[in-house]
Amino acid sequence: MRAAIQQWVALEKTQWTELAAIFHQRSVAAGTHLLLPGSHSHELVFVCSGLLRFYYLTEQGGEANKAFIAEGAFAGPLASSVLNLPVIYGAQALEPSVLLVASYSAFSALFDRHPVFDRLGRKLAEYLLVGKELRMRTLLLHQAKDRYLAFVNQYPDLIERIPQYHIAGYLGITEVSLSRLKGDLRRAQMVIG
């Protein structure tokens, strides 16, 4: 976590100690739901190892994947935390995972303690917001093939770690459509190669 934070701010030893004190380690098994839609759990999570998926429930009872968070990344219900609203999505561990977890209120309480924490909060919010904006742009402007290729380019190490039906849900297509799309891409690659 320290290496991830250092890309945004330089913390002195006492500041790092103060920040680290609000986090606790949580180990979860694959399949564990960390967050359920409608809950009031406002936690900031850093993934030390493992893989999480964040998902929405559809009106038909299905799931639409919002994001995949792998080691070295932060996640959390920013809008729900800031506005103190129920969380509208769930989070599940796809692999055994080790997390560092802090309540968002404890994290935001640091903002007034020192300007470096306020800057860290802003940088984290920017990081989460940029990720959401890029995801929304891809969903709105690109065809399924381009969304899949963008996913492969952005997350090459996750392709083998995430079940295909979850990738299809993330791309907004069915698993059958994803299989067909991958077959078309393989055939096109054989023609070119």
One Martini backbone bead per residue (centre of mass of N, CA, C, O) as a GRO file, in nm:
protein
  193
    1MET     BB    1   0.057   0.064  -0.019
    2ARG     BB    2   0.290   0.258  -0.006
    3ALA     BB    3   0.361   0.253  -0.309
    4ALA     BB    4   0.087   0.359  -0.411
    5ILE     BB    5   0.094   0.631  -0.253
    6GLN     BB    6   0.373   0.751  -0.361
    7GLN     BB    7   0.249   0.846  -0.639
    8TRP     BB    8   0.100   1.100  -0.478
    9VAL     BB    9   0.260   1.091  -0.191
   10ALA     BB   10   0.470   1.211   0.077
   11LEU     BB   11   0.539   1.035   0.366
   12GLU     BB   12   0.599   1.050   0.672
   13LYS     BB   13   0.643   0.844   0.926
   14THR     BB   14   0.411   0.959   1.106
   15GLN     BB   15   0.197   0.956   0.878
   16TRP     BB   16   0.207   0.658   0.815
   17THR     BB   17   0.127   0.563   1.097
   18GLU     BB   18  -0.148   0.705   1.099
   19LEU     BB   19  -0.263   0.560   0.852
   20ALA     BB   20  -0.211   0.258   0.929
   21ALA     BB   21  -0.397   0.263   1.194
   22ILE     BB   22  -0.683   0.247   1.021
   23PHE     BB   23  -0.585  -0.027   0.933
   24HIS     BB   24  -0.687  -0.364   0.847
   25GLN     BB   25  -0.666  -0.699   0.823
   26ARG     BB   26  -0.815  -0.909   0.556
   27SER     BB   27  -0.920  -1.240   0.510
   28VAL     BB   28  -1.043  -1.409   0.211
   29ALA     BB   29  -1.237  -1.613   0.045
   30ALA     BB   30  -1.345  -1.749  -0.213
   31GLY     BB   31  -1.675  -1.602  -0.260
   32THR     BB   32  -1.675  -1.370  -0.081
   33HIS     BB   33  -1.885  -1.129   0.059
   34LEU     BB   34  -1.810  -0.789   0.140
   35LEU     BB   35  -2.061  -0.669  -0.024
   36LEU     BB   36  -2.394  -0.548  -0.020
   37PRO     BB   37  -2.656  -0.442  -0.151
   38GLY     BB   38  -2.766  -0.181   0.078
   39SER     BB   39  -2.546  -0.118   0.244
   40HIS     BB   40  -2.344   0.072   0.512
   41SER     BB   41  -2.055   0.009   0.406
   42HIS     BB   42  -1.770   0.234   0.448
   43GLU     BB   43  -1.495   0.122   0.268
   44LEU     BB   44  -1.153   0.107   0.239
   45VAL     BB   45  -0.964  -0.071  -0.014
   46PHE     BB   46  -0.673  -0.284  -0.019
   47VAL     BB   47  -0.500  -0.496  -0.242
   48CYS     BB   48  -0.254  -0.725  -0.178
   49SER     BB   49  -0.419  -0.993  -0.254
   50GLY     BB   50  -0.591  -1.081  -0.531
   51LEU     BB   51  -0.958  -1.073  -0.621
   52LEU     BB   52  -1.210  -0.845  -0.722
   53ARG     BB   53  -1.566  -0.785  -0.746
   54PHE     BB   54  -1.792  -0.553  -0.887
   55TYR     BB   55  -2.160  -0.532  -0.853
   56TYR     BB   56  -2.473  -0.547  -1.000
   57LEU     BB   57  -2.817  -0.564  -0.973
   58THR     BB   58  -3.071  -0.672  -1.147
   59GLU     BB   59  -3.411  -0.687  -1.194
   60GLN     BB   60  -3.371  -1.007  -1.283
   61GLY     BB   61  -3.116  -1.109  -1.083
   62GLY     BB   62  -2.867  -1.028  -1.199
   63GLU     BB   63  -2.529  -0.951  -1.310
   64ALA     BB   64  -2.315  -0.653  -1.319
   65ASN     BB   65  -2.004  -0.571  -1.390
   66LYS     BB   66  -1.796  -0.301  -1.280
   67ALA     BB   67  -1.528  -0.439  -1.138
   68PHE     BB   68  -1.173  -0.506  -1.112
   69ILE     BB   69  -0.963  -0.589  -0.823
   70ALA     BB   70  -0.629  -0.587  -0.774
   71GLU     BB   71  -0.335  -0.584  -0.684
   72GLY     BB   72  -0.252  -0.248  -0.583
   73ALA     BB   73  -0.555  -0.154  -0.519
   74PHE     BB   74  -0.823   0.059  -0.490
   75ALA     BB   75  -1.144   0.066  -0.306
   76GLY     BB   76  -1.478   0.221  -0.309
   77PRO     BB   77  -1.775   0.393  -0.197
   78LEU     BB   78  -1.758   0.709  -0.253
   79ALA     BB   79  -2.043   0.829  -0.287
   80SER     BB   80  -2.172   0.687  -0.042
   81SER     BB   81  -1.976   0.801   0.168
   82VAL     BB   82  -2.012   1.107   0.125
   83LEU     BB   83  -2.350   1.077   0.134
   84ASN     BB   84  -2.453   0.849   0.323
   85LEU     BB   85  -2.527   0.589   0.152
   86PRO     BB   86  -2.621   0.329   0.014
   87VAL     BB   87  -2.500   0.065  -0.141
   88ILE     BB   88  -2.543  -0.043  -0.497
   89TYR     BB   89  -2.320  -0.263  -0.453
   90GLY     BB   90  -2.106  -0.536  -0.484
   91ALA     BB   91  -1.859  -0.764  -0.322
   92GLN     BB   92  -1.617  -1.010  -0.449
   93ALA     BB   93  -1.419  -1.282  -0.413
   94LEU     BB   94  -1.234  -1.467  -0.661
   95GLU     BB   95  -1.006  -1.489  -0.451
   96PRO     BB   96  -0.791  -1.523  -0.239
   97SER     BB   97  -0.767  -1.250   0.007
   98VAL     BB   98  -0.572  -0.957   0.090
   99LEU     BB   99  -0.662  -0.689   0.307
  100LEU     BB  100  -0.700  -0.339   0.346
  101VAL     BB  101  -0.900  -0.177   0.604
  102ALA     BB  102  -1.113   0.122   0.612
  103SER     BB  103  -1.284   0.364   0.720
  104TYR     BB  104  -1.395   0.642   0.572
  105SER     BB  105  -1.414   0.823   0.824
  106ALA     BB  106  -1.117   0.781   0.914
  107PHE     BB  107  -0.992   0.886   0.656
  108SER     BB  108  -1.134   1.173   0.645
  109ALA     BB  109  -1.025   1.270   0.926
  110LEU     BB  110  -0.728   1.325   0.815
  111PHE     BB  111  -0.761   1.582   0.635
  112ASP     BB  112  -0.736   1.793   0.894
  113ARG     BB  113  -0.443   1.721   1.002
  114HIS     BB  114  -0.313   1.724   0.699
  115PRO     BB  115  -0.247   1.814   0.376
  116VAL     BB  116  -0.152   1.528   0.277
  117PHE     BB  117  -0.430   1.388   0.325
  118ASP     BB  118  -0.597   1.563   0.139
  119ARG     BB  119  -0.435   1.491  -0.113
  120LEU     BB  120  -0.484   1.188  -0.100
  121GLY     BB  121  -0.791   1.205  -0.126
  122ARG     BB  122  -0.789   1.344  -0.402
  123LYS     BB  123  -0.623   1.130  -0.557
  124LEU     BB  124  -0.816   0.897  -0.505
  125ALA     BB  125  -1.064   1.025  -0.635
  126GLU     BB  126  -0.939   1.058  -0.914
  127TYR     BB  127  -0.879   0.760  -0.964
  128LEU     BB  128  -1.176   0.664  -0.944
  129LEU     BB  129  -1.299   0.860  -1.155
  130VAL     BB  130  -1.133   0.783  -1.403
  131GLY     BB  131  -1.219   0.489  -1.413
  132LYS     BB  132  -1.522   0.552  -1.457
  133GLU     BB  133  -1.496   0.722  -1.715
  134LEU     BB  134  -1.359   0.510  -1.896
  135ARG     BB  135  -1.578   0.297  -1.870
  136MET     BB  136  -1.816   0.463  -1.981
  137ARG     BB  137  -1.696   0.524  -2.258
  138THR     BB  138  -1.672   0.233  -2.353
  139LEU     BB  139  -1.974   0.157  -2.327
  140LEU     BB  140  -2.088   0.397  -2.517
  141LEU     BB  141  -1.862   0.387  -2.782
  142HIS     BB  142  -1.826   0.071  -2.795
  143GLN     BB  143  -1.792  -0.221  -2.913
  144ALA     BB  144  -1.752  -0.534  -2.808
  145LYS     BB  145  -1.476  -0.583  -2.937
  146ASP     BB  146  -1.341  -0.323  -2.822
  147ARG     BB  147  -1.393  -0.387  -2.524
  148TYR     BB  148  -1.229  -0.647  -2.520
  149LEU     BB  149  -0.956  -0.533  -2.618
  150ALA     BB  150  -0.931  -0.328  -2.387
  151PHE     BB  151  -0.928  -0.536  -2.162
  152VAL     BB  152  -0.679  -0.692  -2.254
  153ASN     BB  153  -0.487  -0.442  -2.243
  154GLN     BB  154  -0.547  -0.355  -1.941
  155TYR     BB  155  -0.584  -0.693  -1.839
  156PRO     BB  156  -0.377  -0.939  -1.911
  157ASP     BB  157  -0.356  -1.085  -1.615
  158LEU     BB  158  -0.689  -1.146  -1.590
  159ILE     BB  159  -0.801  -1.338  -1.811
  160GLU     BB  160  -0.727  -1.615  -1.644
  161ARG     BB  161  -0.873  -1.525  -1.356
  162ILE     BB  162  -1.144  -1.478  -1.507
  163PRO     BB  163  -1.438  -1.563  -1.566
  164GLN     BB  164  -1.613  -1.539  -1.856
  165TYR     BB  165  -1.891  -1.446  -1.736
  166HIS     BB  166  -1.763  -1.191  -1.604
  167ILE     BB  167  -1.655  -1.058  -1.855
  168ALA     BB  168  -1.922  -1.037  -2.001
  169GLY     BB  169  -2.060  -0.862  -1.781
  170TYR     BB  170  -1.859  -0.625  -1.813
  171LEU     BB  171  -1.922  -0.588  -2.135
  172GLY     BB  172  -2.242  -0.641  -2.188
  173ILE     BB  173  -2.253  -0.958  -2.244
  174THR     BB  174  -2.265  -1.266  -2.333
  175GLU     BB  175  -2.103  -1.562  -2.324
  176VAL     BB  176  -2.165  -1.639  -2.616
  177SER     BB  177  -2.064  -1.375  -2.744
  178LEU     BB  178  -1.775  -1.401  -2.640
  179SER     BB  179  -1.705  -1.666  -2.781
  180ARG     BB  180  -1.757  -1.563  -3.066
  181LEU     BB  181  -1.559  -1.325  -3.061
  182LYS     BB  182  -1.303  -1.494  -3.004
  183GLY     BB  183  -1.326  -1.667  -3.258
  184ASP     BB  184  -1.310  -1.436  -3.464
  185LEU     BB  185  -1.028  -1.336  -3.372
  186ARG     BB  186  -0.875  -1.599  -3.428
  187ARG     BB  187  -0.941  -1.618  -3.730
  188ALA     BB  188  -0.821  -1.343  -3.808
  189GLN     BB  189  -0.533  -1.411  -3.708
  190MET     BB  190  -0.483  -1.651  -3.903
  191VAL     BB  191  -0.508  -1.489  -4.165
  192ILE     BB  192  -0.277  -1.289  -4.097
  193GLY     BB  193  -0.057  -1.513  -3.993
   0.00000   0.00000   0.00000
